[in-house]
Amino acid sequence: MSSPYYRREYDKAITYGEKAVTLAPSHSGATSRLGRFLVLAGRPEEGLPFIKRAIRLSPYTRAWRYL
């Protein structure tokens, strides 16, 4: 079974992302993924703050080059 993200089930991916951020609010990976899911679901105004927060949490992560 693949992830909801890969099946383009963004609403389900957002639900999982929100739960992950609730459980680990300082985890930059979970925070950035939630932002990405929101952007892909057509909700960029909601997703961008999560992406910015993830960058603040971990500013030197190399993954930010791919956002």
QUIUR-V955302 format. One record per pair of residues at least 12 apart in sequence whose C-alpha atoms are under 8 Angstrom apart, sorted by the first residue. I is the first residue (numbers start at 1). J is the second residue. D is the distance in Angstrom with one decimal. If there is no record, write none. Layout:
i->I j->J d->D
i->I j->J d->D
//
This chain:
i->5 j->37 d->7.5
i->10 j->37 d->6.0
i->10 j->38 d->7.5
i->10 j->40 d->7.2
i->10 j->41 d->5.7
i->11 j->41 d->7.3
i->13 j->34 d->7.8
i->13 j->37 d->6.6
i->14 j->34 d->6.0
i->14 j->37 d->5.9
i->14 j->38 d->6.6
i->17 j->30 d->6.5
i->17 j->31 d->7.5
i->17 j->33 d->6.9
i->17 j->34 d->4.9
i->17 j->37 d->8.0
i->18 j->34 d->6.6
i->21 j->34 d->7.8
i->26 j->57 d->6.7
i->27 j->54 d->7.7
i->27 j->57 d->7.6
i->28 j->53 d->7.7
i->28 j->54 d->4.5
i->28 j->55 d->7.1
i->28 j->57 d->5.8
i->28 j->58 d->6.2
i->29 j->54 d->7.0
i->31 j->50 d->5.8
i->31 j->51 d->6.7
i->31 j->53 d->7.3
i->31 j->54 d->5.5
i->32 j->50 d->6.0
i->32 j->51 d->4.7
i->32 j->53 d->7.8
i->32 j->54 d->5.3
i->32 j->55 d->7.9
i->33 j->51 d->7.9
i->34 j->47 d->7.0
i->34 j->50 d->6.9
i->34 j->51 d->8.0
i->35 j->47 d->3.9
i->35 j->48 d->6.0
i->35 j->49 d->7.3
i->35 j->50 d->4.8
i->35 j->51 d->5.2
i->36 j->51 d->7.2
//
